[in-house]
Every structure is written in C-alpha cells, then in structure tokens.
C-alpha cells in the first residue's frame, strides 16, 4: 500500500484539520515508538515527537497518549503531552480504580514460580498489570507458557500482544477511556491511532465517532490502515501543516 495515494484518508484528514476542536489519541509502543527487543528500551520516534509537540501547541488541538504502560513509565518516555496509563486505569480526569495490589503480587509470585524453567521469559510488573514477554523464548515452549499463563490468570483479563501476554486488572479498557476523553475534551473531531490487540477496544468503541487508524497488519475494526511508523509521520506532518495554515480560520 502506498499511503501517499490513500485518497480517502487524505480527504478525511484535510477535513479534520479544519475542525473547531481536534483531539488526537495515540498508543505508544509500535505506534509512535518502534518495537524493540526489550520493552524498557523503547524510545519515542524523535520526528514524530516533534510533530506531536507542535500539534499540541496549536490552539484547540489536544494530543493524548493512551498506553498499556504505567503512567510513571510513560512519563519517562513522553515528557511533553497528556498521558493515560495502564489501558485507562491511570487517567488524570477519572477516579483511580480501587485495586488490590496483593492480587498483582500474588499473581507475579505464581508466574515466577511456574515459568522459572523457561529460558527467555521476561516478566514486567506494572501498576495494574503484568506482562509476560516471550520474544526470546524457544518456539516449542510458547504453547506451554501460554497454558500456564491462562491457568494462573484468575479474574485478570488476558490480552495477546506482539510476543507478549498481558494480564491486567479488569475494570477499564482503552475503549472506555477514549470515550471518556471525547467528553472530557469536548472535541468536535478526533483521531485514534494504534497497532495492537488492546487498541481494538478503542477502534470498536470509537466507531462512527472518530477516525481510527491501525498501524501494520492484522485483523482490525479500524477505518484505515497505515503500513508503519514512517507513514504515520507522513500523515501527521500533513495534518500539522494543514491545521497550522487553517488555524486563523478555526471556528470557536
Ligand atoms: Mg502498541
């Protein structure tokens, strides 16, 4: 797919660029930061970061990052904009969910105990969830690890991402928090961009409400698809230029 020829996407984007109040919602990993071998090494794409910073500096334009990472982690990676962590459980304008941290600790202990003999498994503890990374695991072990994760998960919600199983506390997902964001910001138009399974909650919740863009391959409920981060950079730069020019004419 040649994204620069994607006429429908370009036309809708041009329309969004002149909306009275524009909201941009973006996932972090795999969307504005390239996927890396170790999740702790992930970095914001520098050029995208600059574009997003400029967009968020425009009047009547808000940029929010909606990630599965904890808020504290996300703050280290994206220092300049509005952040929502833990798939919506950590949101500055919604009450923090009452979570029993003993549950997380107990789950972590069990996972450590039952997965300790599998080489390459990496557990990542977050505030409201635990990620089991298996990018470096032997292929024949993947299924066995999956069975253990499923058996131990209890009432945690399991989501399969890119070489990761995520077990998170039930209660809120990216779809719920994005709908709350539309209300909170009072936007007249919005865009959501994501690349992975947990973004599908947002794509579905935002149907007929928001422009939704999936980065990369795979089944999706999003309206549009872009092949990679470079193509996202291209269209957001275009949006920035158009909104910058339109800005004098933006209706209140
Ligand atoms: Mg992602």
Boltz pocket constraint, residues with backbone or C-beta under 6 A from the ligand:
constraints:
  - pocket:
      binder: B
      contacts: [[A, 27], [A, 28], [A, 29], [A, 30], [A, 31], [A, 194], [A, 195], [A, 196]]
      max_distance: 6.0
